Amino acid sequence: MKFSAKKSVLGTMGGGLILLIIFSVLIILLIIYVLGTMGGRMGGGLILYIIFSVLILIIPLIILIFKIFSIKSYTLTIDGTKITEHGGIFNKYDRQTLLTNVVGVDVSQTFFGRIFGYGNVHVDLVGKRDLWLNGIKQPDKLKEFLQQYVNTENLSTLLTN
């Protein structure tokens, strides 16, 4: 049995995306205001101001586009014995973790996460680093799938030792 999951752009970027949109709208409104108050006078200062304002808008937008492509390149695949994470644009990564000692799976969702269908999944593994999967689409389905790998037989012996 195989399971695949993707990250949510809104879930991964969260407030940063909203702040970038607000910042961009404010800069555009400021440019419109300055152009309106100048009354058509084209001075060297106005042209420099417009160039500077456009650069202030372009740099965050380039970062935003890069971040969105990075999030879209992320895939999580579970194929029965291991979890594999792939991602990256320029710096690629490929992480694999065995599913032999899963102790528990937790899901946390914010208010907006519940509305838009994304959340964070914490996979508790014995003897290995835990997996923190942030901004995953449909985290409840991932939790349901991972619940079948919870090793309850070894859990009682781990807790008593």
C-alpha positions as CSV (number, residue, x, y, z in Angstrom):
1,M,0.0,0.0,0.0
2,K,1.3,3.4,-1.0
3,F,0.4,7.0,0.2
4,S,1.5,10.4,-1.2
5,A,1.1,13.8,0.3
6,K,2.0,17.4,-0.7
7,K,2.6,20.6,1.2
8,S,0.1,23.5,1.1
9,V,1.5,26.8,0.0
10,L,-0.8,28.7,2.4
11,G,0.0,26.3,5.2
12,T,3.8,26.5,4.7
13,M,4.0,30.3,4.1
14,G,1.2,31.4,6.4
15,G,1.4,34.9,7.7
16,G,4.4,35.7,5.5
17,L,2.3,35.5,2.4
18,I,-0.4,37.7,3.8
19,L,2.2,40.3,5.0
20,L,3.8,40.3,1.5
21,I,0.5,41.0,-0.1
22,I,-0.4,43.8,2.3
23,F,3.1,45.3,1.8
24,S,2.8,45.2,-2.0
25,V,-0.7,46.8,-1.9
26,L,0.6,49.6,0.3
27,I,3.6,50.3,-1.9
28,I,1.3,50.4,-5.0
29,L,-1.1,52.8,-3.2
30,L,1.9,55.0,-2.2
31,I,3.1,55.1,-5.8
32,I,-0.4,56.1,-7.0
33,Y,-0.6,58.8,-4.3
34,V,2.8,60.3,-5.2
35,L,2.1,60.3,-8.9
36,G,-1.2,62.0,-8.2
37,T,0.3,64.7,-6.0
38,M,3.1,65.4,-8.4
39,G,0.5,66.7,-10.9
40,G,2.3,65.4,-14.0
41,R,5.7,67.1,-13.2
42,M,8.4,64.7,-14.3
43,G,11.5,65.4,-12.3
44,G,14.5,63.2,-11.8
45,G,13.5,62.6,-8.2
46,L,10.1,61.2,-9.3
47,I,11.7,58.7,-11.7
48,L,14.2,57.6,-9.1
49,Y,11.3,57.2,-6.6
50,I,9.3,55.0,-9.1
51,I,12.4,52.9,-9.9
52,F,13.1,52.4,-6.1
53,S,9.4,51.5,-5.4
54,V,9.3,49.0,-8.2
55,L,12.5,47.3,-6.9
56,I,11.0,47.2,-3.4
57,L,8.1,45.2,-5.0
58,I,10.1,43.0,-7.3
59,I,12.6,41.6,-4.8
60,P,9.9,40.2,-2.4
61,L,7.9,38.8,-5.4
62,I,11.0,37.0,-6.7
63,I,11.5,35.5,-3.2
64,L,7.8,34.6,-3.1
65,I,7.9,32.8,-6.5
66,F,11.0,30.9,-5.5
67,K,9.4,29.8,-2.2
68,I,6.2,28.7,-4.0
69,F,8.2,26.6,-6.4
70,S,10.2,25.1,-3.5
71,I,7.0,24.1,-1.7
72,K,5.4,22.7,-4.9
73,S,8.5,20.5,-5.5
74,Y,8.0,18.8,-2.1
75,T,6.6,15.3,-2.1
76,L,6.1,12.8,0.7
77,T,5.7,9.2,-0.2
78,I,5.0,6.3,2.2
79,D,5.4,2.8,0.6
80,G,4.8,0.5,3.5
81,T,8.3,0.3,5.0
82,K,9.7,3.8,4.7
83,I,8.8,7.5,4.5
84,T,10.5,9.3,1.7
85,E,10.7,13.1,1.4
86,H,11.8,14.8,-1.9
87,G,12.2,18.4,-2.5
88,G,14.2,21.4,-3.5
89,I,14.8,23.5,-6.5
90,F,18.6,24.2,-6.6
91,N,19.6,22.2,-3.6
92,K,17.7,18.9,-3.8
93,Y,17.2,16.6,-0.9
94,D,15.9,13.1,-0.5
95,R,15.3,11.8,3.1
96,Q,14.2,8.3,4.0
97,T,13.0,7.1,7.4
98,L,12.0,3.5,8.2
99,L,8.5,3.0,9.6
100,T,9.4,0.1,11.9
101,N,9.1,1.9,15.3
102,V,6.3,4.4,15.0
103,V,5.0,5.1,18.5
104,G,2.4,7.7,17.8
105,V,1.1,10.2,15.2
106,D,-0.2,13.6,16.2
107,V,-1.9,16.3,14.1
108,S,-2.2,20.0,14.9
109,Q,-4.2,22.5,12.9
110,T,-4.7,26.2,13.3
111,F,-8.0,27.9,12.8
112,F,-7.1,28.7,9.2
113,G,-5.6,25.2,8.8
114,R,-8.9,23.7,9.5
115,I,-10.7,26.0,7.0
116,F,-8.2,25.5,4.2
117,G,-7.3,21.8,4.9
118,Y,-3.7,21.8,6.0
119,G,-1.9,21.1,9.2
120,N,1.3,19.8,10.9
121,V,1.9,16.1,11.5
122,H,4.3,14.8,14.1
123,V,5.4,11.2,13.7
124,D,7.0,9.9,17.0
125,L,9.7,7.3,16.2
126,V,11.6,5.2,18.7
127,G,15.4,5.5,18.5
128,K,15.4,8.0,15.6
129,R,14.7,11.6,15.1
130,D,11.0,12.4,15.0
131,L,9.4,13.5,11.8
132,W,7.8,17.0,11.8
133,L,5.8,17.4,8.6
134,N,4.6,21.0,8.5
135,G,1.9,22.5,6.2
136,I,0.7,19.1,4.9
137,K,-2.5,19.0,2.8
138,Q,-5.2,16.7,4.4
139,P,-3.2,15.8,7.6
140,D,-6.0,13.6,8.9
141,K,-5.7,11.2,6.0
142,L,-2.0,11.0,6.6
143,K,-2.6,10.3,10.3
144,E,-5.1,7.6,9.5
145,F,-2.7,6.0,7.1
146,L,0.2,6.1,9.6
147,Q,-1.9,4.8,12.5
148,Q,-1.6,1.3,10.9
149,Y,2.2,1.4,11.5
150,V,2.0,2.2,15.2
151,N,3.9,-0.6,16.9
152,T,1.7,-1.4,19.9
153,E,3.4,-4.7,20.6
154,N,6.8,-3.1,21.3
155,L,5.3,0.0,22.9
156,S,4.4,-1.8,26.1
157,T,7.9,-3.2,26.5
158,L,9.5,0.2,25.8
159,L,7.3,1.9,28.4
160,T,8.1,-0.7,31.1
161,N,11.9,-0.5,30.6
